Amino acid sequence: MHPGNRTVCVDWNGVLDTYAGFRGEEHFDPPRPGAGRFLERLKAMGFRVVVLSTRRPDQVWDWLRRHGLDAHVDDVTDRKVPAVAYVDDRAIPFRGDYDEVLSALRHFRPHWHQERRAPREPGDRHSPAVTRSEQPVHSGN
């Protein structure tokens, strides 16, 4: 059996933690409620669990250990590995129709981006600004 046949790759930011946007290399959000139980259930179903992140694997392992989640994880990587499925807050599934993907992309927002925030006024240090990555993708039409 190919190793990817029983592997589930789970994104870290926005899936396992309460991510609400990048706030610096040293900032780490707490686990999302239910994350431990989710990982535990994946393992009980017989899956090899690989956590995927753009962060360094040692940073993610430290976070997993601090929150008691490391026992449910087989590996941490910053590379896409062969897997039966990828659980990701920024995924748009491809079902054979490119137009469907382009349509979904035009209106895509990750689940943690609950509402569009207005840009800050000059001198306003209290209202959150919209970052380029938070704005919807426009096709130019």
C-alpha positions in Angstrom: 0.0 0.0 0.0 1.3 3.5 -0.9 2.0 5.5 2.3 -0.4 8.3 1.2 -3.3 5.9 1.1 -3.8 6.1 4.9 -2.4 9.6 5.5 -4.5 12.7 6.2 -2.6 16.0 6.0 -4.0 18.6 8.3 -3.2 22.3 8.0 -2.0 23.9 11.2 -3.1 27.6 11.0 -6.8 28.0 10.7 -7.6 24.3 11.3 -5.9 23.3 14.5 -5.4 26.7 15.9 -7.6 29.8 16.2 -5.7 31.6 13.5 -7.1 35.0 12.5 -4.3 36.2 10.3 -0.5 36.4 10.5 0.7 38.5 13.5 4.4 37.9 13.5 6.9 35.1 13.6 6.7 34.8 17.4 2.9 34.9 17.7 1.1 31.5 18.2 -2.7 31.2 18.6 -4.2 28.7 21.0 -5.8 25.5 19.7 -9.3 25.6 18.2 -11.8 24.0 20.5 -12.2 20.3 19.5 -8.8 20.1 17.7 -7.4 17.5 20.1 -10.5 15.3 19.8 -10.4 15.7 16.0 -6.8 14.5 15.8 -7.6 11.7 18.3 -10.5 10.5 16.1 -8.3 10.6 12.9 -5.8 8.3 14.7 -8.6 6.0 15.9 -9.8 5.7 12.3 -6.4 4.3 11.4 -5.0 7.4 9.7 -1.4 8.6 9.8 -1.7 12.3 10.7 0.7 14.8 9.2 0.4 18.5 10.1 1.3 20.9 7.3 2.4 24.4 7.9 4.5 27.1 6.3 6.1 27.5 9.7 9.3 25.6 10.6 8.4 22.0 11.8 10.2 22.5 15.1 8.0 25.5 15.9 4.8 23.5 15.2 6.1 20.5 17.2 6.7 22.8 20.2 3.2 24.2 19.9 1.7 20.7 19.7 3.7 19.6 22.8 2.7 22.7 24.7 -1.0 21.9 24.1 -0.8 18.2 24.5 -1.6 17.4 20.9 1.7 15.8 19.8 0.6 12.3 20.8 -2.0 12.3 17.9 0.5 13.5 15.2 2.9 11.3 13.3 4.8 14.0 11.4 5.0 17.8 10.8 6.1 19.2 7.5 6.3 22.3 5.4 5.9 20.2 2.1 2.8 18.7 0.5 3.1 14.9 1.2 1.1 12.1 -0.5 -2.2 11.8 1.3 -5.7 10.6 0.9 -7.1 14.0 1.9 -5.9 17.5 2.9 -7.8 19.4 5.5 -7.2 23.1 5.0 -9.1 26.3 5.7 -8.0 27.9 2.4 -8.8 25.0 0.1 -11.0 25.2 -2.9 -11.7 21.6 -4.1 -11.2 20.8 -7.8 -14.1 18.6 -9.1 -13.1 18.7 -12.8 -14.5 22.1 -13.6 -12.1 25.1 -13.9 -14.9 27.6 -14.2 -16.3 26.4 -10.9 -12.9 27.0 -9.2 -12.6 30.4 -10.7 -16.1 31.3 -9.5 -15.3 30.1 -6.0 -12.0 31.9 -6.0 -13.7 35.3 -6.8 -15.7 35.1 -3.6 -13.3 33.1 -1.4 -12.7 34.0 2.3 -11.3 31.6 4.9 -13.8 30.7 7.7 -11.8 32.8 10.2 -12.4 35.9 8.2 -15.9 36.4 9.5 -16.5 39.9 8.1 -14.7 42.2 5.8 -13.0 44.9 7.9 -12.9 48.4 6.6 -9.4 49.9 5.8 -8.0 52.1 8.6 -8.2 55.8 8.4 -4.9 57.6 8.5 -3.8 57.9 12.2 -6.3 55.3 13.4 -4.3 52.8 15.4 -7.3 50.9 16.9 -9.3 49.6 13.9 -7.8 46.5 12.2 -6.6 47.1 8.7 -7.5 44.9 5.8 -4.3 43.2 4.5 -3.9 42.4 0.9 -4.2 38.6 1.6 -7.6 39.2 3.4 -9.2 41.1 0.4 -11.3 39.0 -2.0 -9.6 37.9 -5.2 -10.9 39.8 -8.2 -10.5 38.4 -11.7 -10.2 41.9 -13.3 -13.7 41.7 -14.8 
